[in-house]
Amino acid sequence: MDVNGRRMTNNGGHNYSQRKVVRAPTVKPPGGGSPSLWLGPVSTVDGGMLGTEKDVTIVGGAITVTRPGIYSVDTEGAAASDELTTINGGGNGYEIILKCASNARMIKIAPGGNILTGSTFRLNHVADRWRGLKNSAGDYAEIDRSSNG
């Protein structure tokens, strides 16, 4: 039976009337609207799908992350460029996205430390992104990179 009590058959003539139909509870979305279009609340971190951007500064080739999400990375001492080889903090499965804090300061994400990437990637525009996932060994493995500037 379908949700309206009608017997269901497919084109092959198989009768599905013996199957039990489970009805989902109707939940009214906040502010009204059609419940059939509302998927419910989305889990977020600090107000956004990936959270609000958090500022970090490279110190001795490293940054520290405190949660999954987006990080705006600045150079040590506002230098014109800096190299990032280590990402401290975070737990197994943390996914982070790195971007540079300013078009005037380039961040070079380099293999070494605990960053697993095939080659050095330069974040030299605020629209560039590097995404990594922390594994059980404590390394941040590159998922992808995007040069948009």
C-alpha positions as CSV (number, residue, x, y, z in Angstrom):
1,M,0.0,0.0,0.0
2,D,1.2,3.5,-0.7
3,V,0.8,6.3,1.8
4,N,-2.7,6.9,0.5
5,G,-3.8,3.3,1.0
6,R,-3.7,2.2,-2.6
7,R,-2.3,-1.2,-3.6
8,M,1.1,-0.8,-5.3
9,T,2.3,-2.8,-8.3
10,N,5.1,-2.3,-10.7
11,N,5.1,-2.8,-14.4
12,G,6.1,-6.5,-13.9
13,G,2.9,-7.2,-12.0
14,H,4.5,-7.8,-8.7
15,N,2.2,-6.9,-5.8
16,Y,3.8,-4.8,-3.1
17,S,0.7,-4.7,-0.9
18,Q,2.4,-7.0,1.7
19,R,5.1,-4.4,2.4
20,K,4.7,-2.2,5.4
21,V,4.5,1.6,4.8
22,V,6.2,3.7,7.4
23,R,5.0,7.3,7.5
24,A,7.5,10.0,8.5
25,P,6.2,12.4,11.2
26,T,5.1,15.8,9.9
27,V,7.3,18.5,11.3
28,K,6.3,22.1,10.8
29,P,9.3,24.3,9.8
30,P,10.0,27.4,11.7
31,G,7.9,30.3,10.4
32,G,5.4,28.1,8.6
33,G,5.8,27.0,5.0
34,S,5.6,23.6,3.4
35,P,6.9,20.7,5.6
36,S,7.7,18.7,2.5
37,L,10.4,21.2,1.5
38,W,11.9,21.7,4.9
39,L,14.9,19.4,5.7
40,G,15.4,20.6,9.3
41,P,18.3,22.4,10.9
42,V,21.8,22.0,9.4
43,S,24.7,21.4,11.8
44,T,27.0,24.4,11.7
45,V,30.1,25.5,13.4
46,D,30.0,29.1,14.8
47,G,27.2,30.3,12.6
48,G,28.1,29.1,9.1
49,M,28.2,25.8,7.2
50,L,32.0,25.7,7.8
51,G,32.0,28.3,10.5
52,T,33.1,31.9,10.6
53,E,36.6,32.5,9.3
54,K,39.3,32.3,12.1
55,D,42.5,34.3,11.8
56,V,45.8,32.6,12.5
57,T,49.4,33.7,12.1
58,I,52.4,31.6,11.1
59,V,55.0,31.3,13.9
60,G,58.1,29.3,13.1
61,G,56.5,27.7,10.0
62,A,53.4,26.5,11.9
63,I,49.8,27.5,12.7
64,T,47.5,26.1,15.3
65,V,43.9,25.2,14.5
66,T,41.2,24.7,17.1
67,R,38.2,23.3,15.1
68,P,37.3,22.2,11.6
69,G,36.6,25.2,9.3
70,I,38.1,28.1,7.4
71,Y,41.3,29.8,8.5
72,S,42.7,33.0,7.2
73,V,46.5,32.7,7.4
74,D,48.8,35.6,7.9
75,T,52.6,35.7,7.6
76,E,54.9,36.0,10.7
77,G,55.6,39.7,11.4
78,A,53.6,40.7,8.3
79,A,56.4,39.6,6.1
80,A,55.9,39.6,2.3
81,S,55.9,35.8,2.3
82,D,56.1,32.9,4.7
83,E,56.3,29.1,4.5
84,L,53.8,26.9,6.3
85,T,55.0,23.3,6.9
86,T,53.1,22.3,10.1
87,I,49.5,22.5,11.3
88,N,49.2,22.0,15.0
89,G,46.0,21.1,16.8
90,G,42.8,19.5,15.6
91,G,41.6,15.9,15.8
92,N,41.4,13.0,13.5
93,G,39.0,13.8,10.7
94,Y,39.3,17.6,11.1
95,E,38.8,19.2,7.7
96,I,40.3,22.7,7.3
97,I,40.4,25.2,4.5
98,L,43.2,27.7,4.4
99,K,43.3,31.1,2.6
100,C,45.7,34.0,2.8
101,A,44.8,37.0,4.9
102,S,46.0,39.5,2.3
103,N,46.8,39.7,-1.4
104,A,50.0,41.5,-0.3
105,R,51.4,38.6,1.7
106,M,51.9,35.2,0.1
107,I,51.6,31.9,2.1
108,K,53.6,28.9,0.7
109,I,52.1,25.6,1.9
110,A,55.0,23.2,1.6
111,P,55.4,19.4,2.2
112,G,57.3,18.6,5.4
113,G,56.3,18.8,9.0
114,N,52.9,17.3,9.1
115,I,51.5,18.6,5.8
116,L,51.1,16.0,3.1
117,T,51.0,17.7,-0.3
118,G,52.6,16.7,-3.6
119,S,54.2,20.1,-4.1
120,T,54.4,23.6,-2.7
121,F,51.2,25.6,-3.2
122,R,51.1,29.4,-3.1
123,L,48.2,31.2,-1.5
124,N,48.8,34.6,-3.1
125,H,45.2,35.9,-3.5
126,V,42.4,36.0,-0.9
127,A,40.3,33.8,-3.2
128,D,42.9,31.0,-3.3
129,R,42.1,27.9,-1.1
130,W,43.9,24.8,0.2
131,R,41.9,22.1,1.9
132,G,43.3,19.3,4.1
133,L,42.0,16.5,6.3
134,K,43.8,15.4,9.5
135,N,44.4,11.6,9.5
136,S,45.0,9.3,12.5
137,A,48.8,9.7,12.2
138,G,48.4,13.4,12.9
139,D,49.2,14.6,9.4
140,Y,47.1,17.0,7.3
141,A,46.7,15.4,3.9
142,E,45.8,17.7,1.0
143,I,42.3,17.1,-0.4
144,D,42.4,19.8,-3.0
145,R,43.7,23.3,-3.9
146,S,42.3,26.1,-5.8
147,S,44.2,29.1,-7.4
148,N,41.5,31.7,-8.1
149,G,43.4,35.0,-8.1
